[in-house]
Amino acid sequence: MTLVRDLKGPSALPTAGAEADHEPMRPEVHELTLLSPGLCARLLAQQTIGRVGISIGALPVVLPVNYAMLDGDVVVRTGAGTKLDAALAGAVVAFEVDHVDPMYHEGWSVLLQGRAAVITDPDEIERARRLPLRPWAPGNRDRYIRIPAEVVSGRRIGVSANGETS
């Protein structure tokens, strides 16, 4: 590859061709890494938007939600509808949160699975009310659903700063 200097400054622009005196570029190697349960918990606590996956009539549905953590469990504030129905039925649901950097093809995701339940204990409802959960959607959203962290897994894909895979 031959480098041509831009007339506006010292940056080099690649052109077609190859020269023996240039060291070949090291290819980026991305690697998938499993995340520890502790790191998964920290990442869950740092975010506020995730997706809850439920089954409706044997069909998968994934819905975006805002959430907060309470004693290591996900809490979602909602009203009547799909999420509340799943929680009232004690359905096993999935909850996912992630961060993606499309420029560098790096990112992470955390998946939590548990049996959803409506919070009914008055003391727990009061604790849930103190969480930073404000409904985005219109309507009455006065119910709290708790998704316990029964199964938690996470993964990261990317290249570390020193060029080694992470």
Backbone as JSON, one array per atom type, in Angstrom:
{
  "sequence": "MTLVRDLKGPSALPTAGAEADHEPMRPEVHELTLLSPGLCARLLAQQTIGRVGISIGALPVVLPVNYAMLDGDVVVRTGAGTKLDAALAGAVVAFEVDHVDPMYHEGWSVLLQGRAAVITDPDEIERARRLPLRPWAPGNRDRYIRIPAEVVSGRRIGVSANGETS",
  "N": [[0.85, -1.15, 0.0], [0.65, 2.14, -0.87], [1.33, 5.29, 0.54], [-0.12, 8.49, 0.41], [0.41, 11.89, 0.85], [-1.89, 14.18, 2.17], [-2.79, 17.26, 0.75], [-3.62, 19.25, 2.45], [-2.55, 18.81, 4.92], [-0.55, 16.8, 7.26], [-1.67, 14.24, 7.24], [-1.94, 10.83, 6.2], [-3.09, 9.24, 3.3], [-4.39, 6.2, 2.11], [-3.49, 4.49, -0.93], [-3.95, 2.48, -3.89], [-1.86, -0.42, -4.36], [1.28, -1.93, -3.33], [3.98, -1.93, -1.05], [7.16, -3.11, -0.14], [8.54, -2.06, 2.03], [6.79, -1.37, 4.04], [5.38, -2.26, 7.1], [3.08, -4.88, 7.54], [-0.33, -4.29, 8.48], [-1.57, -5.2, 11.63], [-4.13, -7.51, 11.92], [-7.37, -6.83, 13.31], [-8.53, -8.66, 15.99], [-11.31, -9.98, 17.3], [-12.71, -11.15, 20.3], [-14.9, -13.25, 22.09], [-15.87, -12.91, 25.39], [-16.79, -14.34, 28.46], [-18.66, -12.88, 31.09], [-18.19, -12.24, 34.57], [-20.4, -13.07, 37.33], [-20.44, -10.96, 39.22], [-19.53, -8.72, 37.72], [-21.58, -8.64, 35.84], [-23.72, -7.9, 37.53], [-22.86, -5.32, 38.29], [-22.9, -3.99, 35.81], [-25.64, -4.18, 35.18], [-26.62, -2.52, 37.2], [-25.68, -0.06, 36.38], [-27.11, 0.8, 34.19], [-30.27, 2.0, 32.77], [-32.22, 1.42, 30.96], [-33.66, -1.34, 29.43], [-34.58, -4.56, 28.04], [-37.42, -6.57, 28.22], [-38.21, -9.93, 27.87], [-40.9, -11.89, 27.02], [-43.42, -14.46, 26.81], [-46.19, -14.64, 24.73], [-49.03, -16.23, 24.09], [-47.5, -18.42, 23.23], [-45.68, -17.19, 21.59], [-42.66, -15.35, 21.18], [-42.03, -12.19, 22.69], [-40.49, -9.06, 22.85], [-39.94, -6.32, 24.84], [-39.15, -2.91, 25.26], [-38.07, -1.37, 28.3], [-37.89, 0.89, 31.1], [-35.93, 0.62, 34.04], [-34.97, -0.31, 37.42], [-32.66, -1.39, 39.94], [-33.18, -3.55, 42.72], [-32.1, -4.91, 45.55], [-30.51, -6.64, 44.01], [-32.27, -7.56, 42.11], [-34.24, -6.99, 39.15], [-36.48, -4.29, 38.77], [-39.5, -3.2, 37.46], [-41.7, -0.62, 36.58], [-45.13, -0.56, 35.95], [-48.34, -0.77, 34.27], [-51.67, -2.02, 33.72], [-51.64, -4.73, 31.42], [-49.5, -6.45, 29.07], [-46.94, -7.01, 30.38], [-47.65, -6.93, 33.09], [-49.6, -8.92, 33.13], [-48.01, -11.17, 32.58], [-46.42, -11.18, 34.87], [-48.35, -11.55, 36.86], [-49.08, -14.12, 36.26], [-46.86, -15.45, 37.04], [-44.8, -15.94, 35.24], [-41.81, -17.17, 33.7], [-39.39, -14.99, 32.73], [-37.22, -13.18, 30.49], [-34.63, -10.8, 30.83], [-32.81, -8.25, 29.35], [-29.91, -6.27, 28.93], [-27.68, -3.99, 27.39], [-24.67, -2.68, 25.85], [-23.4, -1.15, 23.01], [-20.8, -0.47, 20.75], [-20.82, 0.62, 17.72], [-18.89, 1.59, 15.96], [-16.38, 0.51, 16.65], [-16.98, -2.11, 16.76], [-17.5, -3.37, 19.2], [-18.73, -4.44, 22.38], [-21.08, -5.27, 25.03], [-23.28, -7.55, 26.72], [-25.87, -8.37, 29.04], [-27.76, -10.94, 30.37], [-30.58, -11.74, 32.18], [-32.55, -14.05, 33.9], [-35.66, -15.0, 35.25], [-38.46, -15.7, 37.46], [-41.13, -13.7, 37.03], [-42.8, -11.43, 39.23], [-45.49, -9.69, 40.76], [-45.02, -7.01, 42.94], [-46.3, -7.1, 46.1], [-46.19, -6.87, 48.86], [-46.55, -4.45, 51.36], [-44.31, -3.06, 52.52], [-42.29, -3.63, 50.68], [-43.41, -2.49, 48.39], [-43.29, 0.18, 49.11], [-40.49, 0.52, 49.2], [-39.95, 0.08, 46.49], [-41.26, 2.26, 45.36], [-39.54, 4.29, 46.05], [-37.5, 4.0, 44.29], [-35.66, 5.19, 41.39], [-37.72, 5.3, 39.26], [-39.62, 6.37, 36.74], [-42.56, 6.51, 34.93], [-42.55, 6.35, 31.38], [-44.42, 5.98, 29.4], [-47.81, 7.0, 28.76], [-50.64, 6.99, 31.03], [-51.98, 5.01, 33.78], [-49.57, 3.82, 35.86], [-48.96, 2.15, 38.23], [-48.08, -0.2, 39.34], [-45.62, -2.56, 40.41], [-43.19, -4.67, 39.12], [-41.18, -7.39, 39.87], [-38.22, -8.92, 38.86], [-36.51, -11.57, 39.66], [-33.03, -12.31, 39.96], [-32.46, -15.1, 38.97], [-31.06, -16.64, 37.09], [-28.13, -15.51, 35.67], [-26.2, -14.19, 33.1], [-23.46, -13.07, 31.09], [-21.71, -11.4, 28.43], [-18.89, -10.2, 26.58], [-17.63, -8.57, 23.72], [-14.73, -7.71, 21.99], [-11.68, -5.77, 21.46], [-8.78, -5.37, 23.36], [-7.11, -2.48, 24.8], [-4.35, -2.72, 24.42], [-4.14, -4.14, 22.12], [-4.42, -6.82, 22.36], [-6.75, -9.53, 22.48], [-9.87, -9.31, 24.21]],
  "CA": [[0.0, 0.0, 0.0], [1.4, 3.38, -0.94], [0.69, 6.37, 1.28], [-0.03, 9.78, -0.25], [0.15, 12.97, 1.79], [-2.97, 15.09, 1.84], [-2.25, 18.61, 0.55], [-4.05, 20.12, 3.54], [-1.89, 18.52, 6.18], [0.35, 15.66, 7.29], [-2.32, 12.93, 7.31], [-1.63, 9.95, 5.08], [-4.24, 8.58, 2.7], [-3.95, 5.0, 1.4], [-3.79, 4.31, -2.35], [-3.74, 1.1, -4.33], [-0.46, -0.79, -4.55], [1.92, -2.47, -2.14], [5.4, -1.69, -0.97], [7.8, -4.05, 0.76], [9.1, -1.42, 3.21], [5.76, -1.09, 5.04], [5.0, -3.4, 7.91], [1.65, -5.13, 7.38], [-1.16, -3.95, 9.63], [-2.04, -6.34, 12.41], [-5.59, -7.56, 11.83], [-8.11, -6.8, 14.57], [-9.12, -9.94, 16.36], [-12.3, -9.84, 18.36], [-12.93, -12.4, 21.03], [-16.04, -13.24, 22.99], [-15.47, -13.22, 26.76], [-17.89, -14.45, 29.41], [-18.54, -11.95, 32.21], [-18.44, -12.81, 35.9], [-21.67, -12.62, 37.93], [-20.25, -9.65, 39.85], [-19.49, -7.7, 36.67], [-22.95, -8.56, 35.31], [-24.51, -7.12, 38.49], [-22.44, -3.91, 38.2], [-23.39, -3.46, 34.53], [-27.08, -4.0, 35.33], [-26.86, -1.37, 38.08], [-25.26, 1.17, 35.71], [-28.02, 1.15, 33.1], [-31.66, 2.28, 33.17], [-33.11, 0.95, 29.9], [-33.4, -2.72, 29.03], [-35.65, -5.22, 27.32], [-37.97, -7.75, 28.88], [-38.7, -10.91, 26.92], [-41.96, -12.72, 27.57], [-44.13, -15.28, 25.84], [-47.62, -14.35, 24.63], [-49.61, -17.22, 23.19], [-46.37, -19.23, 22.75], [-44.84, -16.4, 20.7], [-41.78, -14.47, 21.94], [-42.21, -10.74, 22.57], [-39.45, -8.32, 23.56], [-40.44, -4.97, 25.05], [-38.21, -2.01, 25.97], [-38.56, -0.86, 29.58], [-36.93, 1.49, 32.02], [-35.88, -0.26, 35.21], [-34.01, -0.03, 38.48], [-32.29, -2.59, 40.68], [-33.55, -3.61, 44.12], [-31.55, -6.13, 46.16], [-29.99, -7.51, 42.96], [-33.34, -7.94, 41.19], [-34.75, -5.94, 38.27], [-37.83, -3.83, 39.07], [-40.11, -2.43, 36.38], [-42.98, 0.0, 36.96], [-46.02, -0.78, 34.81], [-49.79, -0.76, 34.49], [-52.35, -3.18, 33.14], [-51.17, -5.09, 30.09], [-48.71, -7.65, 28.82], [-45.93, -7.28, 31.42], [-48.36, -7.22, 34.33], [-50.23, -10.24, 32.97], [-46.96, -12.18, 32.73], [-46.02, -11.21, 36.28], [-49.44, -12.15, 37.64], [-49.07, -15.55, 35.99], [-45.6, -16.02, 37.54], [-44.06, -16.42, 34.08], [-40.37, -17.01, 33.61], [-39.11, -13.98, 31.71], [-35.83, -12.81, 30.27], [-34.37, -9.37, 30.85], [-31.52, -8.04, 28.72], [-29.38, -4.92, 28.84], [-26.42, -4.05, 26.67], [-24.03, -1.47, 25.34], [-22.73, -1.48, 21.76], [-20.04, 0.57, 20.05], [-20.83, 0.15, 16.33], [-17.69, 2.0, 15.25], [-15.27, -0.4, 16.95], [-17.52, -3.48, 16.79], [-17.3, -3.86, 20.55], [-19.9, -4.26, 23.23], [-21.36, -6.28, 26.04], [-24.7, -7.76, 27.03], [-26.16, -9.15, 30.24], [-29.06, -11.58, 30.31], [-31.07, -12.18, 33.48], [-33.79, -14.81, 33.75], [-36.3, -15.27, 36.53], [-39.93, -15.77, 37.49], [-41.66, -12.37, 37.33], [-43.86, -11.37, 40.25], [-45.94, -8.37, 41.15], [-44.69, -6.7, 44.33], [-47.55, -6.87, 46.83], [-45.9, -6.56, 50.26], [-46.55, -2.99, 51.52], [-42.96, -2.54, 52.75], [-41.56, -3.74, 49.4], [-43.98, -1.48, 47.49], [-42.7, 1.48, 49.52], [-39.1, 0.54, 48.72], [-40.0, 0.2, 45.03], [-41.67, 3.65, 45.07], [-38.38, 5.17, 46.23], [-36.55, 3.8, 43.19], [-35.76, 6.22, 40.34], [-38.52, 4.75, 38.15], [-40.71, 7.24, 36.33], [-43.13, 5.97, 33.68], [-42.42, 7.13, 30.15], [-45.67, 5.85, 28.67], [-48.95, 7.61, 29.46], [-51.57, 6.08, 31.7], [-51.75, 4.64, 35.18], [-48.45, 2.87, 35.98], [-48.77, 2.11, 39.67], [-47.71, -1.56, 39.77], [-44.19, -2.85, 40.31], [-42.87, -6.07, 38.83], [-39.82, -7.76, 40.26], [-37.67, -10.07, 38.14], [-35.34, -12.0, 40.44], [-31.86, -12.75, 39.19], [-32.29, -16.53, 39.18], [-29.97, -17.03, 36.19], [-27.52, -14.31, 35.1], [-25.02, -14.45, 32.27], [-23.06, -11.9, 30.32], [-20.58, -11.58, 27.53], [-18.31, -8.99, 25.99], [-16.83, -8.79, 22.53], [-13.92, -6.53, 21.72], [-10.23, -5.81, 21.45], [-8.28, -4.56, 24.47], [-6.34, -1.3, 24.43], [-3.0, -3.06, 24.0], [-4.19, -4.91, 20.9], [-4.75, -8.22, 22.62], [-8.18, -9.72, 22.58], [-10.43, -9.29, 25.56]],
  "C": [[0.9, 1.23, 0.0], [0.62, 4.46, -0.21], [0.92, 7.68, 0.55], [-0.38, 10.84, 0.77], [-0.97, 13.85, 1.26], [-2.37, 16.48, 1.73], [-2.6, 19.55, 1.7], [-3.32, 19.84, 4.85], [-1.09, 17.24, 6.11], [-0.34, 14.3, 7.31], [-2.02, 12.13, 6.06], [-2.9, 9.28, 4.6], [-3.75, 7.35, 1.95], [-4.34, 5.05, -0.07], [-3.52, 2.87, -2.71], [-2.26, 0.84, -4.52], [0.12, -1.31, -3.26], [3.4, -2.15, -2.2], [5.99, -2.58, 0.11], [8.3, -3.39, 2.04], [8.05, -1.06, 4.27], [5.41, -2.37, 5.77], [3.5, -3.64, 7.75], [0.89, -4.79, 8.65], [-1.61, -5.22, 10.32], [-3.57, -6.38, 12.33], [-6.22, -7.5, 13.22], [-8.72, -8.16, 14.81], [-10.06, -9.7, 17.52], [-12.51, -11.21, 19.0], [-14.12, -12.21, 21.96], [-15.58, -13.72, 24.36], [-16.71, -13.31, 27.64], [-17.62, -13.52, 30.6], [-18.87, -12.64, 33.52], [-19.8, -12.33, 36.41], [-21.56, -11.24, 38.57], [-20.23, -8.52, 38.83], [-20.87, -7.55, 36.04], [-23.82, -7.69, 36.22], [-24.15, -5.63, 38.42], [-22.96, -3.27, 36.91], [-24.9, -3.25, 34.58], [-27.39, -2.75, 36.15], [-26.52, -0.04, 37.41], [-26.23, 1.66, 34.64], [-29.42, 1.44, 33.63], [-32.68, 1.82, 32.13], [-32.7, -0.46, 29.51], [-34.57, -3.26, 28.25], [-36.11, -6.44, 28.1], [-38.56, -8.66, 27.8], [-39.71, -11.82, 27.6], [-42.6, -13.53, 26.44], [-45.61, -14.93, 25.9], [-48.2, -15.33, 23.62], [-48.55, -18.06, 22.51], [-45.5, -18.5, 21.74], [-43.95, -15.47, 21.53], [-42.06, -13.0, 21.64], [-41.12, -10.08, 23.41], [-39.88, -6.86, 23.62], [-39.39, -4.11, 25.76], [-38.87, -1.48, 27.24], [-37.46, -0.05, 30.27], [-37.04, 0.69, 33.32], [-34.91, 0.3, 36.23], [-33.74, -1.35, 39.2], [-32.7, -2.45, 42.14], [-33.08, -4.95, 44.68], [-31.08, -7.14, 45.11], [-31.02, -7.98, 41.96], [-33.75, -6.73, 40.35], [-36.17, -5.59, 38.71], [-38.28, -2.92, 37.94], [-41.43, -1.88, 36.89], [-43.9, -0.09, 35.75], [-47.48, -0.61, 35.23], [-50.38, -2.02, 33.9], [-51.8, -3.45, 31.74], [-50.28, -6.31, 30.11], [-47.74, -7.98, 29.94], [-46.6, -7.64, 32.74], [-49.02, -8.59, 34.26], [-49.19, -11.35, 33.16], [-46.54, -12.31, 34.19], [-47.09, -11.86, 37.14], [-49.5, -13.66, 37.44], [-47.8, -16.22, 36.49], [-44.73, -16.57, 36.41], [-42.56, -16.24, 34.25], [-40.11, -16.06, 32.45], [-37.6, -13.8, 31.58], [-35.74, -11.29, 30.31], [-32.96, -9.17, 30.31], [-31.18, -6.56, 28.7], [-28.03, -5.02, 28.15], [-25.86, -2.68, 26.37], [-23.23, -1.89, 24.11], [-22.02, -0.27, 21.22], [-19.94, 0.12, 18.59], [-19.58, 0.54, 15.55], [-16.56, 0.99, 15.43], [-15.71, -1.86, 17.04], [-17.26, -4.14, 18.14], [-18.59, -3.68, 21.34], [-20.02, -5.37, 24.25], [-22.87, -6.43, 26.17], [-24.8, -8.62, 28.29], [-27.58, -9.66, 30.1], [-29.41, -12.11, 31.71], [-32.38, -12.93, 33.23], [-34.35, -15.11, 35.13], [-37.81, -15.27, 36.4], [-40.46, -14.41, 37.95], [-42.76, -12.44, 38.37], [-44.22, -9.92, 40.52], [-45.57, -8.17, 42.61], [-45.99, -6.35, 45.04], [-47.34, -6.51, 48.31], [-45.81, -5.04, 50.42], [-45.16, -2.39, 51.74], [-42.14, -2.56, 51.45], [-42.1, -2.73, 48.38], [-43.39, -0.11, 47.83], [-41.26, 1.59, 49.07], [-39.05, 0.73, 47.21], [-40.37, 1.63, 44.63], [-40.51, 4.62, 45.2], [-37.33, 5.0, 45.14], [-36.71, 4.9, 42.14], [-36.47, 5.68, 39.1], [-39.68, 5.69, 37.86], [-41.25, 6.71, 35.02], [-42.89, 6.92, 32.51], [-43.74, 7.14, 29.4], [-46.8, 6.5, 29.47], [-49.8, 6.54, 30.15], [-51.14, 5.77, 33.12], [-50.68, 3.54, 35.24], [-48.08, 2.77, 37.46], [-48.43, 0.72, 40.21], [-46.23, -1.76, 39.54], [-44.0, -4.34, 40.11], [-41.42, -6.29, 39.19], [-39.42, -8.99, 39.46], [-36.41, -10.48, 38.9], [-34.24, -12.53, 39.53], [-31.58, -14.22, 39.47], [-31.15, -17.09, 38.33], [-29.44, -15.74, 35.56], [-26.3, -14.74, 34.29], [-24.7, -13.18, 31.49], [-21.89, -12.22, 29.44], [-20.15, -10.24, 26.96], [-17.56, -9.42, 24.74], [-16.03, -7.53, 22.28], [-12.44, -6.83, 21.71], [-9.74, -4.91, 22.56], [-7.41, -3.43, 23.95], [-4.94, -1.64, 23.94], [-2.97, -3.97, 22.77], [-4.48, -6.38, 21.1], [-6.25, -8.35, 22.76], [-8.63, -9.71, 24.02], [-11.74, -10.0, 25.6]]
}
